[in-house]
């Protein structure tokens, strides 16, 4: 089937198998391999991207379901708010400053989930951050510094939640 | 030995942000499944057919339907593996019959055991075609409970004549150690089996190159160990195996060496003359990657009514799973650390590691030591409850005093340095322990639904133990290049621990080269010939110490060359950190840069750092939980952790290691457990079914840091990777029990689920009724 999807600001037309997952479309067809796959039950969130601004687990969405949509992955995050190639989005910068990543495998999904969370709730409390990230698993950090990073990013992004 | 601790007003000891992160945060790291390499073009995808039964005789394998299916490139079964060595035990001390096969032949011994491999071109074809492989099974009885396995008539390896893979008998001369005790408490407790569950599952990619060597990419914790495992499993010489380590998405002890599937991918690449890749599913990972823990412990503790403990016995039944791997050896560490931080004269330890029809057990963060701490800390609580004394007071009364010279424990461990009373008192003060007890008393008096529980643990653990070759050691190469950059080769293998940052800090500190001009490489066996990898909390104290030592030796080498060139004595030269070079003492701007020296002749040093022994980090944790006594639900409210791992080089990274450990430790106490039904069917085979701890189930952690240096390396550093796990599990478990202790509960096995707590409350109430 042919799909037309805007991925990280680039409008693409691709032929895909009807059963192809969005995660595999991004990785195999678009060559965007930051998005990771950590489970097969939509439990871990490593594959989280945003579709039309909302965070979505790309392993449970078919590529064809995203036809006509706009997808942002970790690779396109900074550019999506007008930053240059050497600049970090405030959420990325906060993850680094607060040591919110170790092995890095959950990170692309965790960052995109945090972006989605802050878009919905620009100034979350700590419990709200924990609730908001419940569907994103991390084995390394114990979530402590991830939570710090999201709170730090919220502060950095200012009152409206924009970068 | 040079001066202890961190030199000068240096970057060492500061919160340097990780150099790794910009890449991880923008393009993502390149894990095995992400590799784009010409050598892997047209790679065939491998999917494993796994046993659906816990124990059975394989009567037939029909691959014809699979082979006929569109998209199938080939099918491999055990019968095809005629050119590899017959299965050998993972360690020489196990019975020779208990060898680990690459593919099951004749008998399957756990659900998930690989029986065949299906090769396909397409991503989605593998699972479809795997279902077409028809395997005939004649079921055999499952042996799930490790205690029952001791006496079961069903033997997994009839030729061995026993289900015991490895054991240490109790010393009969110590049978009477409790004869003088006024009080003796005993209990059998379970240190349950848990899933390691790194976020990145297992994977491999392999190609046979024109030079006749296998190049294989395998996520691992030490490429050189993986190289020797692959060579051993495939019957190759290590020189025929080139291992490249991609980014590794977490390991926690389970990615040392090479699993059978990873080795088989290399075999397939040769047999089919095509590159091959394998990435397992999470469901496969949860049944086929080694699990952790899995001990049934019987603790007996005795002493005086005034609280002095004088005798302790620990007997362990270790569940090794179907094939004894490193898990069957880990009780040796458990028994070594049995007395922990306590001064107990009379000790008796023993263990039996048994095979069961379940997934093999391996190392998991702490690997044998968390089990020791959990046992003695539970025993201390049982003893405290028996004599009606506060658990913190019982601990204080029995702690070893502070020591700065190595101390030999009653099990023969040589503790390098420690101050356990300080750790306990400091963490109790940080937690405001008296206020917590007062709050608990008021809630009990009011009969609140949400009761407060306070758990205390004090631990010592062993890190950076010796390698197979003997003394703990690690190598490093440091080279300065003519363009002013530097490179480091290390035998450690980071997968989240931040060695790129910390090793660069160590070199920068000695040479004055800016950190962003320093690169760190590891994990390619053509580049780094030897190395112990990363595990057992060894990396900084041995790998980091080697990097620092190489830097200092490089300075000496540079001085000898510069002295000749500048016609001064080498003794008159010092490092000019501002210019990344050498200068004549007291004459800034004189001398020569390291880069200029490197332009004349390669400037590099390869060195080996050797430590006199393992180091023993220690600490004390306090956990605070609330338990709803009507539903049994426990919630972790606070976790206050003092972890003393000697001198800290990068607090940002060390704290991150502690956080991760605390979470995994708390998860074992509260939530996580791999479960089997009585037929040996695993019931926690997805992350929807396995209760992997999430952000909502944990509080932010409260860290207390003290630094008691070791003299075993010039950095003064001990290991920090596993400490959090070791202290937190017993503290959290103890807090849960404490929350309902006033209702008569003395113990709740882990994980302390609502159902278990609720049942314990009801059982205690029923007991009370009977006694009343």
Interface residues (C-beta under 8 A of the other chain):
Chain A: X17 X19 X24 X27 X28 X31 X33 X34 X35 X36 X37 X38 X39 X40 X41 X42 X43 X44 X46 X74 X75 X78 X88 X92 X95 X96 X97 X99 X101 X102 X103 X104 X105 X106 X107 X108 X111 X126 X129 X130 X131 X133 X134 X135 X136 X137 X138 X139 X140 X141 X142 X143 X144 X145 X146 X147 X148
Chain B: X17 X18 X20 X21 X22 X24 X25 X26 X27 X28 X29 X30 X31 X33 X34 X36 X123 X124 X197 X198 X199 X200 X201 X247 X248 X249 X250 X252 X281 X282 X283 X495 X496 X497 X498 X652 X653 X655 X656 X659 X660 X661 X662 X663 X664 X686 X687 X688 X692 X694 X695 X696 X698 X700 X701 X724
